[in-house]
Amino acid sequence: MRIIADLHIHSKYARACSPKLTPENLGVWAGKKGIGLLGTGDFTHPGWMRDLDAVLDEIEAGLYKLRGQADDVRFMFTSELASIYKQGEKVRRVHNLVFAPSMDVAKKFSQALEKRGVNVKADGRPIMGVHCNDLVKIAKDIDEGMEIIPAHAWTPHFGVFGSLSGFNTLQEAFGDQTKYIFAIETGLSSDPAMNWRVAGLDSISLISNSDPHSLHRLGREANIFEVNSKKLSYAEVIRIIKNKNPQEFISTIEFFPEEGKYHLDGHRDCKFSCEPSRTKQLGGVCPVCGKQLLRGVLNRVDELADREIGQLLPRAIPYKSVVPLEEIIADVLDVGVASKKVQLKYEHALAGFTEFDILLSLNEQDLLKLLDVEVAAAVLRVREGLVKLVAGYDGEYGHVGVTSNDVSKKHGQRSLF
Protein backbone atom coordinates (compact mmCIF):
# COMPACT_ATOMS: atom_id res chain seq x y z
CA MET A 1 0.00 0.00 0.00
CA ARG A 2 1.15 3.53 -0.73
CA ILE A 3 0.87 5.91 2.20
CA ILE A 4 1.57 9.63 2.57
CA ALA A 5 3.03 10.51 5.96
CA ASP A 6 3.29 13.86 7.73
CA LEU A 7 5.19 13.22 10.96
CA HIS A 8 5.78 16.71 12.38
CA ILE A 9 2.64 18.57 13.39
CA HIS A 10 1.36 20.52 16.40
CA SER A 11 -1.68 20.65 18.65
CA LYS A 12 -3.80 23.38 20.17
CA TYR A 13 -1.46 23.24 23.18
CA ALA A 14 1.55 24.55 21.25
CA ARG A 15 2.37 28.25 21.32
CA ALA A 16 0.95 30.27 18.40
CA CYS A 17 -1.09 27.33 17.14
CA SER A 18 -4.78 27.19 16.23
CA PRO A 19 -7.30 26.05 18.88
CA LYS A 20 -8.86 23.97 16.10
CA LEU A 21 -5.91 21.55 16.15
CA THR A 22 -7.78 18.73 17.88
CA PRO A 23 -7.43 14.98 17.18
CA GLU A 24 -10.78 14.84 15.43
CA ASN A 25 -10.11 17.87 13.22
CA LEU A 26 -6.66 16.56 12.36
CA GLY A 27 -8.24 13.31 11.24
CA VAL A 28 -10.72 15.15 9.02
CA TRP A 29 -8.05 17.32 7.41
CA ALA A 30 -5.64 14.45 6.94
CA GLY A 31 -8.42 12.75 4.98
CA LYS A 32 -8.96 15.86 2.86
CA LYS A 33 -5.27 16.14 2.08
CA GLY A 34 -4.77 12.43 1.39
CA ILE A 35 -2.48 11.82 4.37
CA GLY A 36 -2.62 8.24 5.62
CA LEU A 37 -0.13 8.55 8.50
CA LEU A 38 0.00 11.55 10.79
CA GLY A 39 2.31 12.34 13.67
CA THR A 40 0.45 13.22 16.84
CA GLY A 41 2.74 16.12 17.63
CA ASP A 42 3.19 17.49 21.15
CA PHE A 43 2.82 14.18 23.00
CA THR A 44 4.91 15.50 25.89
CA HIS A 45 2.12 17.90 26.85
CA PRO A 46 -0.12 16.26 29.49
CA GLY A 47 -3.29 17.93 28.21
CA TRP A 48 -2.68 16.74 24.66
CA MET A 49 -1.80 13.25 25.87
CA ARG A 50 -5.11 13.10 27.74
CA ASP A 51 -6.92 14.16 24.57
CA LEU A 52 -5.13 11.52 22.53
CA ASP A 53 -5.62 8.78 25.12
CA ALA A 54 -9.36 9.47 25.11
CA VAL A 55 -9.85 8.97 21.37
CA LEU A 56 -7.06 6.75 19.96
CA ASP A 57 -7.01 2.97 19.64
CA GLU A 58 -3.96 0.97 18.56
CA ILE A 59 -4.64 -0.67 15.21
CA GLU A 60 -1.15 -1.90 14.32
CA ALA A 61 1.93 -2.06 16.55
CA GLY A 62 2.69 1.58 17.38
CA LEU A 63 0.05 3.01 15.02
CA TYR A 64 -3.33 4.31 16.17
CA LYS A 65 -6.68 5.38 14.75
CA LEU A 66 -9.48 7.61 15.98
CA ARG A 67 -12.03 5.56 17.89
CA GLY A 68 -15.11 4.81 15.82
CA GLN A 69 -13.58 6.24 12.65
CA ALA A 70 -12.46 4.56 9.43
CA ASP A 71 -8.93 3.18 9.32
CA ASP A 72 -7.80 5.52 6.52
CA VAL A 73 -5.84 7.85 8.83
CA ARG A 74 -3.35 6.45 11.32
CA PHE A 75 -1.46 8.32 14.04
CA MET A 76 2.10 7.78 15.27
CA PHE A 77 3.40 9.30 18.50
CA THR A 78 5.70 12.20 17.65
CA SER A 79 6.68 15.45 19.32
CA GLU A 80 9.08 18.38 18.95
CA LEU A 81 11.42 19.56 21.70
CA ALA A 82 13.40 22.81 22.01
CA SER A 83 16.87 22.47 23.53
CA ILE A 84 18.67 25.65 24.59
CA TYR A 85 22.10 25.29 26.20
CA LYS A 86 25.69 26.49 26.00
CA GLN A 87 28.32 24.45 24.20
CA GLY A 88 31.66 25.58 22.82
CA GLU A 89 31.30 29.14 24.14
CA LYS A 90 28.10 29.51 22.15
CA VAL A 91 24.42 29.29 23.09
CA ARG A 92 22.81 26.52 21.06
CA ARG A 93 19.14 26.48 20.16
CA VAL A 94 18.13 23.23 18.50
CA HIS A 95 14.72 21.72 17.83
CA ASN A 96 14.49 17.93 17.61
CA LEU A 97 11.70 15.54 16.73
CA VAL A 98 11.16 12.55 18.97
CA PHE A 99 9.29 9.44 17.80
CA ALA A 100 7.87 6.87 20.24
CA PRO A 101 6.87 3.27 19.42
CA SER A 102 3.75 3.37 21.61
CA MET A 103 1.57 5.56 23.77
CA ASP A 104 2.99 3.97 26.92
CA VAL A 105 6.56 4.71 25.86
CA ALA A 106 5.58 8.29 25.02
CA LYS A 107 4.17 8.72 28.53
CA LYS A 108 7.35 7.32 30.11
CA PHE A 109 9.47 9.71 28.07
CA SER A 110 7.43 12.69 29.23
CA GLN A 111 7.80 11.56 32.83
CA ALA A 112 11.58 11.28 32.34
CA LEU A 113 11.70 14.89 31.12
CA GLU A 114 9.69 16.07 34.12
CA LYS A 115 12.15 14.35 36.45
CA ARG A 116 14.89 16.44 34.83
CA GLY A 117 12.96 19.61 35.62
CA VAL A 118 11.41 20.18 32.18
CA ASN A 119 8.08 22.02 32.38
CA VAL A 120 6.13 19.91 29.90
CA LYS A 121 2.90 21.72 30.77
CA ALA A 122 4.13 25.09 29.54
CA ASP A 123 4.01 24.41 25.81
CA GLY A 124 3.37 21.65 23.30
CA ARG A 125 6.96 22.22 22.23
CA PRO A 126 8.66 22.45 25.66
CA ILE A 127 11.88 24.42 26.14
CA MET A 128 14.62 22.63 28.09
CA GLY A 129 18.33 22.71 28.81
CA VAL A 130 18.92 19.12 27.71
CA HIS A 131 21.85 18.72 25.30
CA CYS A 132 21.20 16.93 22.01
CA ASN A 133 23.35 13.93 22.93
CA ASP A 134 21.70 13.63 26.35
CA LEU A 135 18.27 13.73 24.71
CA VAL A 136 19.16 10.66 22.66
CA LYS A 137 20.42 8.87 25.79
CA ILE A 138 17.20 9.59 27.65
CA ALA A 139 15.11 8.27 24.77
CA LYS A 140 17.16 5.13 24.21
CA ASP A 141 17.27 4.32 27.93
CA ILE A 142 13.47 4.29 27.96
CA ASP A 143 13.03 2.24 24.78
CA GLU A 144 15.41 1.33 21.94
CA GLY A 145 12.56 2.00 19.53
CA MET A 146 12.53 5.71 20.32
CA GLU A 147 14.17 7.89 17.67
CA ILE A 148 15.50 11.46 17.57
CA ILE A 149 15.53 13.42 14.31
CA PRO A 150 16.74 17.04 14.01
CA ALA A 151 13.80 19.24 13.02
CA HIS A 152 13.97 21.80 10.16
CA ALA A 153 17.72 21.27 10.29
CA TRP A 154 18.79 24.45 8.46
CA THR A 155 16.49 27.05 10.03
CA PRO A 156 18.64 29.96 11.32
CA HIS A 157 17.18 30.22 14.82
CA PHE A 158 16.48 26.61 15.80
CA GLY A 159 18.05 24.23 13.25
CA VAL A 160 20.93 21.93 14.15
CA PHE A 161 22.84 23.56 11.26
CA GLY A 162 21.24 27.01 11.71
CA SER A 163 23.34 30.10 11.05
CA LEU A 164 22.65 31.66 14.46
CA SER A 165 23.23 28.85 16.93
CA GLY A 166 23.77 25.61 15.06
CA PHE A 167 26.62 23.19 14.53
CA ASN A 168 28.72 22.39 11.46
CA THR A 169 28.24 18.62 11.76
CA LEU A 170 25.86 16.21 13.42
CA GLN A 171 28.82 14.85 15.39
CA GLU A 172 29.35 18.23 17.07
CA ALA A 173 25.75 18.21 18.26
CA PHE A 174 25.23 14.57 19.16
CA GLY A 175 28.72 13.32 20.02
CA ASP A 176 28.87 9.58 20.69
CA GLN A 177 25.11 9.38 20.13
CA THR A 178 25.44 10.36 16.46
CA LYS A 179 25.28 6.66 15.60
CA TYR A 180 21.56 6.81 16.37
CA ILE A 181 20.84 9.80 14.10
CA PHE A 182 19.73 8.35 10.77
CA ALA A 183 17.63 11.21 9.37
CA ILE A 184 17.12 14.95 9.39
CA GLU A 185 14.09 17.04 8.47
CA THR A 186 15.02 19.39 5.63
CA GLY A 187 12.50 22.12 6.51
CA LEU A 188 10.48 24.43 4.29
CA SER A 189 13.42 26.59 3.18
CA SER A 190 15.57 23.77 1.81
CA ASP A 191 14.92 20.82 -0.46
CA PRO A 192 16.79 17.52 -0.95
CA ALA A 193 18.92 18.87 -3.81
CA MET A 194 20.35 21.52 -1.50
CA ASN A 195 21.14 18.87 1.13
CA TRP A 196 22.81 16.61 -1.44
CA ARG A 197 25.57 19.22 -1.68
CA VAL A 198 26.79 18.28 1.83
CA ALA A 199 28.81 15.05 1.76
CA GLY A 200 28.41 14.57 5.51
CA LEU A 201 24.72 13.88 4.91
CA ASP A 202 25.21 11.17 2.28
CA SER A 203 24.24 8.40 4.68
CA ILE A 204 21.40 10.40 6.24
CA SER A 205 17.77 10.05 5.21
CA LEU A 206 16.01 13.29 4.31
CA ILE A 207 12.42 13.56 5.49
CA SER A 208 9.91 16.36 4.96
CA ASN A 209 6.95 17.32 7.14
CA SER A 210 4.56 20.24 7.37
CA ASP A 211 5.19 21.59 10.91
CA PRO A 212 1.80 23.35 10.66
CA HIS A 213 0.29 25.80 13.12
CA SER A 214 -3.17 25.48 11.52
CA LEU A 215 -5.23 22.75 9.88
CA HIS A 216 -5.00 24.22 6.38
CA ARG A 217 -1.20 23.89 6.33
CA LEU A 218 -1.24 20.20 7.10
CA GLY A 219 0.68 18.21 4.49
CA ARG A 220 2.40 21.16 2.85
CA GLU A 221 5.44 18.86 3.02
CA ALA A 222 5.25 15.09 3.47
CA ASN A 223 6.75 11.67 2.64
CA ILE A 224 5.47 8.87 0.42
CA PHE A 225 6.10 5.28 1.50
CA GLU A 226 5.30 1.96 -0.15
CA VAL A 227 4.46 -0.43 2.68
CA ASN A 228 3.42 -4.06 2.79
CA SER A 229 -0.01 -3.77 4.42
CA LYS A 230 0.65 -6.92 6.44
CA LYS A 231 3.81 -5.39 7.92
CA LEU A 232 2.49 -1.89 8.55
CA SER A 233 3.68 -0.73 11.99
CA TYR A 234 5.75 1.93 13.71
CA ALA A 235 8.86 -0.25 13.35
CA GLU A 236 8.24 -0.72 9.62
CA VAL A 237 7.91 3.03 9.05
CA ILE A 238 11.19 3.62 10.86
CA ARG A 239 12.89 0.83 8.89
CA ILE A 240 11.76 2.35 5.59
CA ILE A 241 13.10 5.78 6.52
CA LYS A 242 16.41 4.32 7.68
CA ASN A 243 16.99 2.09 4.67
CA LYS A 244 16.58 4.80 1.99
CA ASN A 245 15.37 2.22 -0.53
CA PRO A 246 13.66 4.10 -3.39
CA GLN A 247 11.35 1.11 -3.88
CA GLU A 248 9.94 1.71 -0.39
CA PHE A 249 10.72 5.35 0.39
CA ILE A 250 9.17 6.58 -2.82
CA SER A 251 9.67 10.31 -2.48
CA THR A 252 9.27 13.43 -0.42
CA ILE A 253 6.75 16.17 -1.18
CA GLU A 254 8.36 19.58 -0.90
CA PHE A 255 7.71 23.29 -0.78
CA PHE A 256 9.60 25.16 -3.41
CA PRO A 257 12.37 26.15 -0.96
CA GLU A 258 12.17 29.78 -2.09
CA GLU A 259 8.70 29.90 -0.51
CA GLY A 260 10.16 29.14 2.91
CA LYS A 261 10.60 31.95 5.44
CA TYR A 262 14.38 31.70 5.66
CA HIS A 263 15.65 30.83 2.19
CA LEU A 264 17.62 33.99 1.40
CA ASP A 265 19.60 36.39 3.59
CA GLY A 266 17.93 39.60 4.56
CA HIS A 267 16.49 42.11 7.00
CA ARG A 268 12.70 42.11 7.20
CA ASP A 269 12.38 45.54 8.85
CA CYS A 270 14.08 47.11 5.84
CA LYS A 271 12.42 44.81 3.30
CA PHE A 272 15.86 43.89 2.02
CA SER A 273 16.95 40.43 0.84
CA CYS A 274 19.84 39.08 -1.18
CA GLU A 275 21.75 36.02 -2.33
CA PRO A 276 24.74 34.80 -0.25
CA SER A 277 27.23 36.28 -2.72
CA ARG A 278 25.73 39.74 -2.20
CA THR A 279 25.80 39.27 1.58
CA LYS A 280 29.52 38.62 1.35
CA GLN A 281 30.03 41.81 -0.66
CA LEU A 282 28.09 43.74 1.99
CA GLY A 283 30.13 42.29 4.83
CA GLY A 284 26.94 40.74 6.23
CA VAL A 285 25.42 44.17 6.93
CA CYS A 286 22.07 45.55 5.78
CA PRO A 287 22.77 48.40 3.32
CA VAL A 288 19.65 50.24 4.50
CA CYS A 289 20.16 50.40 8.28
CA GLY A 290 23.61 48.97 8.95
CA LYS A 291 22.40 46.09 11.15
CA GLN A 292 23.46 42.48 10.64
CA LEU A 293 21.59 40.55 7.97
CA LEU A 294 20.01 37.26 8.99
CA ARG A 295 21.85 34.58 7.05
CA GLY A 296 19.34 32.21 5.55
CA VAL A 297 19.31 28.56 4.63
CA LEU A 298 20.86 28.94 1.17
CA ASN A 299 23.82 30.78 2.69
CA ARG A 300 24.34 28.14 5.35
CA VAL A 301 24.17 25.30 2.83
CA ASP A 302 26.73 27.13 0.68
CA GLU A 303 28.99 27.42 3.72
CA LEU A 304 28.94 23.68 4.51
CA ALA A 305 28.67 22.33 0.96
CA ASP A 306 31.28 20.05 -0.62
CA ARG A 307 29.58 19.86 -4.02
CA GLU A 308 28.28 22.15 -6.71
CA ILE A 309 24.59 22.79 -7.25
CA GLY A 310 22.81 20.16 -9.35
CA GLN A 311 24.96 17.15 -8.57
CA LEU A 312 22.79 14.04 -8.18
CA LEU A 313 23.56 11.23 -5.75
CA PRO A 314 23.20 7.51 -6.48
CA ARG A 315 20.00 6.07 -4.97
CA ALA A 316 18.88 9.48 -3.73
CA ILE A 317 15.21 9.56 -2.82
CA PRO A 318 13.28 11.57 -5.45
CA TYR A 319 11.16 14.57 -4.58
CA LYS A 320 8.43 16.70 -6.08
CA SER A 321 7.92 20.38 -5.32
CA VAL A 322 4.28 21.38 -4.94
CA VAL A 323 2.17 24.39 -4.10
CA PRO A 324 -0.84 23.86 -1.79
CA LEU A 325 -4.11 23.87 -3.75
CA GLU A 326 -5.56 26.79 -1.80
CA GLU A 327 -2.52 28.88 -2.74
CA ILE A 328 -2.88 27.94 -6.41
CA ILE A 329 -6.56 28.93 -6.43
CA ALA A 330 -5.84 32.18 -4.58
CA ASP A 331 -3.03 33.13 -6.98
CA VAL A 332 -5.23 32.51 -10.03
CA LEU A 333 -8.13 34.50 -8.54
CA ASP A 334 -5.74 37.18 -7.21
CA VAL A 335 -7.35 37.08 -3.74
CA GLY A 336 -6.26 36.01 -0.28
CA VAL A 337 -5.98 32.35 0.62
CA ALA A 338 -8.56 32.73 3.39
CA SER A 339 -11.17 34.36 1.13
CA LYS A 340 -14.59 32.76 0.76
CA LYS A 341 -14.10 32.36 -3.00
CA VAL A 342 -10.98 30.25 -2.45
CA GLN A 343 -12.57 28.11 0.24
CA LEU A 344 -15.66 27.36 -1.87
CA LYS A 345 -13.60 26.31 -4.88
CA TYR A 346 -11.24 24.30 -2.66
CA GLU A 347 -14.06 22.33 -1.01
CA HIS A 348 -15.75 21.75 -4.38
CA ALA A 349 -12.51 20.35 -5.81
CA LEU A 350 -12.24 17.81 -2.99
CA ALA A 351 -15.55 16.14 -3.82
CA GLY A 352 -14.43 12.56 -4.43
CA PHE A 353 -10.68 13.23 -4.48
CA THR A 354 -7.96 14.31 -2.07
CA GLU A 355 -5.74 17.34 -2.44
CA PHE A 356 -2.73 15.15 -3.19
CA ASP A 357 -4.72 13.36 -5.92
CA ILE A 358 -5.21 16.77 -7.52
CA LEU A 359 -1.68 18.06 -7.02
CA LEU A 360 0.18 14.90 -8.00
CA SER A 361 -1.72 12.45 -10.14
CA LEU A 362 -5.07 13.37 -11.75
CA ASN A 363 -4.87 13.88 -15.50
CA GLU A 364 -5.96 17.07 -17.23
CA GLN A 365 -9.39 15.71 -18.15
CA ASP A 366 -10.16 14.82 -14.54
CA LEU A 367 -8.78 18.11 -13.25
CA LEU A 368 -11.15 20.04 -15.52
CA LYS A 369 -14.11 18.27 -13.89
CA LEU A 370 -13.09 19.68 -10.53
CA LEU A 371 -11.37 22.99 -11.24
CA ASP A 372 -11.75 26.09 -13.36
CA VAL A 373 -9.72 25.95 -16.57
CA GLU A 374 -7.19 28.47 -15.27
CA VAL A 375 -6.71 26.64 -11.98
CA ALA A 376 -6.33 23.25 -13.68
CA ALA A 377 -3.71 24.75 -16.01
CA ALA A 378 -1.87 26.20 -13.02
CA VAL A 379 -1.80 22.79 -11.29
CA LEU A 380 -0.19 21.31 -14.39
CA ARG A 381 2.33 24.17 -14.60
CA VAL A 382 3.37 23.58 -10.99
CA ARG A 383 3.95 19.89 -11.77
CA GLU A 384 6.31 20.97 -14.53
CA GLY A 385 8.08 23.44 -12.27
CA LEU A 386 6.98 26.36 -14.44
CA VAL A 387 6.58 28.99 -11.76
CA LYS A 388 7.78 32.43 -10.72
CA LEU A 389 9.70 32.35 -7.45
CA VAL A 390 10.04 35.28 -5.07
CA ALA A 391 12.19 34.01 -2.22
CA GLY A 392 11.44 34.39 1.48
CA TYR A 393 13.89 35.79 4.04
CA ASP A 394 14.15 36.76 7.73
CA GLY A 395 10.77 35.26 8.71
CA GLU A 396 8.90 36.41 5.58
CA TYR A 397 7.37 33.69 3.43
CA GLY A 398 8.28 33.77 -0.24
CA HIS A 399 5.77 33.51 -3.05
CA VAL A 400 5.32 31.05 -5.90
CA GLY A 401 3.52 32.59 -8.86
CA VAL A 402 1.54 30.05 -10.89
CA THR A 403 -0.52 32.06 -13.38
CA SER A 404 0.14 32.15 -17.10
CA ASN A 405 1.12 35.82 -16.78
CA ASP A 406 4.05 34.93 -14.55
CA VAL A 407 7.56 34.78 -15.96
CA SER A 408 7.95 31.01 -15.76
CA LYS A 409 11.01 29.30 -14.43
CA LYS A 410 11.77 25.63 -14.82
CA HIS A 411 12.68 24.68 -11.27
CA GLY A 412 15.16 21.78 -11.21
CA GLN A 413 13.92 18.81 -9.20
CA ARG A 414 13.94 15.01 -9.24
CA SER A 415 10.36 14.41 -10.27
CA LEU A 416 8.06 11.54 -9.42
CA PHE A 417 6.59 11.57 -12.90
N, C-alpha and C positions, 0 to 999 in steps of 0.2 A: 504494500500500500504506500502511496505517496502522501506525505504529511508536511504541512507548512508549520514551522515552529517559531514562536516569538517568546524568548525566554527571559527577557528583561523588561518588566513592566512595574507599575506602582499602584498603590491603593489610595483610598481616600484619607488614609492616615499619614501619608507622606506630605512633607511641606510643599506648598504651591501646587497641589494636585486637586483635581476635581472631586467634589463630594459624590459624584455619580459613579466613581470607580468602586463599585461593589462586585462581589462574585457573580451575581446574577446578570448584571449589566455587562460585565466582561465576557460572560458566556454568549450573550446575545450578539455583541459586537465582533467577537471572534468568529461566530457563524457568518455574519455579514461579510467579513473580510475574506473568509476562506481559511482561517487559521485552525488547524486541528490540534495543536499542542501549545499551551499557553503557560508561561511561568506564573506562579502566584504573585511574585513580588512581595516584598515587605514582611516575610514570614516571622521576622524577629519581633515585630510589634505585637504585644499581647492582645490588643483589641482586634487586629486583623486576623490573628491566629484563631481567636474565638469565632469570628465570622466564618472563617474557612472550615473550622471543625464542625460547625453547625450545618453546613450544606454540602460537604464533599464526602464522597464514598470512593474507596480504592477500587479500581476496576482492573488494572494490571499492576504488577509489582512496582510501586513507586509512582504510579500515575493514577489520577483521580478524576471523577466526573461530578457534575452538579447533581445532587439527589433529585430523582424524579424526572431528569432531563435525558434527552437522547445522548448517545455515546459519541457524537460527532466531535465534541470539544473536550479534550483532556487537559488536566492541570498537573504541573510538576512544581515541587517546592523550590522556589528561588527567592533570593533577596539581594539587596545591594547595601554595602557597608562603606562608611566614610572613615578612613584612617588618617589622622593628622598627628605627626610626630616629628622629632628632630633626628636627622641622621646625616653624618658627614658635614656638619656645620651648616645645614640647610633644613628648613622646615619642609616636610614632605606632606602633600595632600593627595591621597590616592583612593579612588573608589574601586572596590572589588565586588564581583558577583560571587555569591555562594549558592551552590546547589546541594540539596539534601535528598537522600534516597527514600525518605518516608516522612510522614507527618511527625511520628514519634522522634525521629532523629532531629528534625527541625526544632522541635520543642527543647530537646536536650542541648542543642547548640545555643539557643537563646538563653537558656538557664546558665550555660557556661560563660556567656558574655556578661550576664548580670553579676555573676560571682567575681568578675574582674572589674566591676564598678561601672560597666557600660549602662547608660540610661536608655534602655530599649523602648521605654514608653514615650520618649520625647519626640520621636520622629520615625516614620516608616523606613527611613534611611538613616540609622543612628550614627552619630559622630563618636569616635573613640580614639584612644591613644595607642591602639594595638598595632604593632609593626606588621608589615605584610608577611614576613616569614613566620611570625608568631601566630598570625591568623590561620595560616595553613596548618601549623602544628595543632592548634585547638581543634580545627575541623577533623583532621585525621585521627586525633586521639579519641574523638567521639565515635566516628565511623569511617572506615577506609573508603566508603562509597561517596563521602562528601568531596566536593570539588570547589576550587577557587579559580576564578577567571577574571583577570583585570578588565574592568569596565571602561568603555569608550577610551581606549588606551592612549590616544593622542591628544585628548582635550587639554588645553593649556592649564586650566585651574586644577583639575582633578584626575588627569590621566597618568598612568604609570610612566609614560614617556612625555608628559606635558611640559611645555616650555617654561612654566613658572616654578614647578616644584617636583618635576618628575626625575626619573633615572635614565641613564643611557642604555642600560641593558636590563633584562629581567633578573639576571644574576645579582645585580646591585640591590634590587628591591627584595628578592626572595631568598637570597643566600643559598644555604644547603637545602632549602625546600623547593628550589627551582625545578627539581626533578618531577615535581607534581604538577607543574604548570604546563598544560598541553594546548591551551588556546588563549587567545585574546579577543576582545570585542573591538571591532575596528572603529565604531562610532559613526555619527552622521557626516562628519567632515572629512572622512577618509574612505577610500574604497580598497578592495583587495590589490588592485594594480599598484597603488601607492605603497602598500605594505610589502609587496614583492620586491621592492627596491632594497629592503633591509635584509641582508644575508642571515643575520642572527635570528630571524623569524622563519627561516626555511622549514624548520621542523614543527612549527607551531600552526595549529588550526586557526582559521580566521572565521569568527562567527559574527552575525549581524542581528541586532534586535532593535525594537522601536524606542525603548525607554520613554514611554508616553506619559504625559501628565493629564491627558484627557482621553476619553473613549475614541474620539475621531482619529487620533494619531496612532492608534493601535495598528501594528503591522506595517508601519512605514518602512521598516527594515525587518527582514526575517530570514529563515533558513529553510531549505527544502531537502527532506530526507526521503529515501526509499527504504521502507522497513518491512520485513517479513511480519505479517499481522500476527502470526503465532508467537513471535519473539518480542513483540512490542512491550517495552518496559523502560523504566528509568535507566537501568544498566545498559540496555541496548542503545538508547539515545546517546549516552555518554560514549559508548564504544564507537559508534558511527562518527561522532565528532572527533574523537582521538585518532581514528584510523585514516582519515582523509582519503577515503576511497571514493573516487568520483562516481562509481556505480551505486554508492549508498548515500554519500553526501553530495547531492545532485548540484546544488548551487546555493548561493546567497542572493537575497533580494536587497538592493541597495538604493539609497538616496543617490542622486548625482551629488558628489561630495561638495561641489560648489554651493549647493543649497544649505549645507550645514552652517552653523553659527560661528564656526571658528576656522574656516578654510584658509582665508588669506590673513595677512597681517593688517593691523589698522588701529584706529582710534575712533570709537563710535561717537563720542561727544563732538568731534570735529568732522564727522562724516567722511573720514579719510581712510582709504584702504589701498594696499599695494601688494605686488608680488615680492617674494623673498629677495630677489636681486635688487629691487628698488629700496627695500628696507636696509640692505647693506650699504647702499650709496648714501642713505640718509643717516647712517650711524645709529639706526634703531630709534630715531627720534621723529615724532610727528612734526611735519613741516609747518603746520598751522599754529600749534600752541607750544611746541618744544618739549612736551611730555613724552615718556617712553611709549612706543607702539607695543601693542600686544602681539607677540609672535604667534601666528596661527599654526594649524596642523601641517600645511604644505611646507612651511619653513622648517618645522621640526623634522619632518620626514627627510627633507633635503639635507639637514644637518647630520642625520644618522645613516643616510643611504650609502650603500656600496655599489649600486647599479644605476644605470641610466633609466630614464622613463621609457616605458614600453617593452621592457624585457620580460618575456613570459617564462614561467617556471614549469618544469615537467610535472605532470599530475596535479597542477594547481586546480583548486576547485573553481569552476566557472562562476560568473555572477551576471546579473542583469540589473541595470539601473532603471528605476521606475519613478513616476510621479504619482502621488495619491490621486484617485479619481476626482475627489472633490476639488483639488487644486486645478486639475485639467479643466473641469467644467467652469470653475470660477474664472480662469484665465481666458477661456473662449468667450464667456459672457461679459468679461471685463467688470466683474463685481467681486465683493468680498466672499471668502470661503463660507462664512457663516450666514450668508444671505438666504432668504427663503427660496429664491429661484434655484440656487445651487442645491439646497437640501431636497427640494421636490424632484429635481431631475436625478439626483443621486439615488434617492429611494426608489424611483421608478426603474432605474437601470438595474437595481438589485433584485427585481422580480424574477425569480427562477435561477439566478446566477449569483456568484460571489464576486467581490471586487477583484480578487486575484484572477478569476476566470476572465474578467473583462480586460485587465491590464496585461495579462500574460498569454492567453491562449485562444480566445474566441476569434474566429475569422471575420473578415470585413462584413460579410453578409449578415452574420449574427449580431455584430456590433450595431449595425444600422437598424435592427429591430428594437434596440434598447436605447440608443443614443441619437441625438441630433447629428446631422451629417458632419457638421464642423467638429463636434466633440469626438465622433468616431474617427475622423481623419487625424485629430490631434493624438488620440490613443496610439494609432499606428505610427505616427511620427516619433512619438516617445520611444516606441519599441525599436525604431531604427536609430535612435540617438540623435535625431534631427531636432535640436532644441537651441534656444538662446540662453546662455548661462551668465547670470550676474552673481558673483560670488559673495558669500557671507563673510563677516569678520567681527571680532570683538563683541560677540553676543548678538549680532544682527543676522537673522536668517538671510540667505541668498534667495534668488528667484530663478525659476526655470520657465522660460517662455516657450509656449507650445503652439501658438497660433501660426497660421500660414504667413502672416505679416512679419513674423520674427525672422531675423537673420539667422538661418539655421547653421548649426555646427554639428558635425558628425563626431559624437563623443566616443572615444575608443573604449571598448569594453569586451570582455569575453562573454559572448551572448549564449543564452540557452537555446536559441532557435537558429 
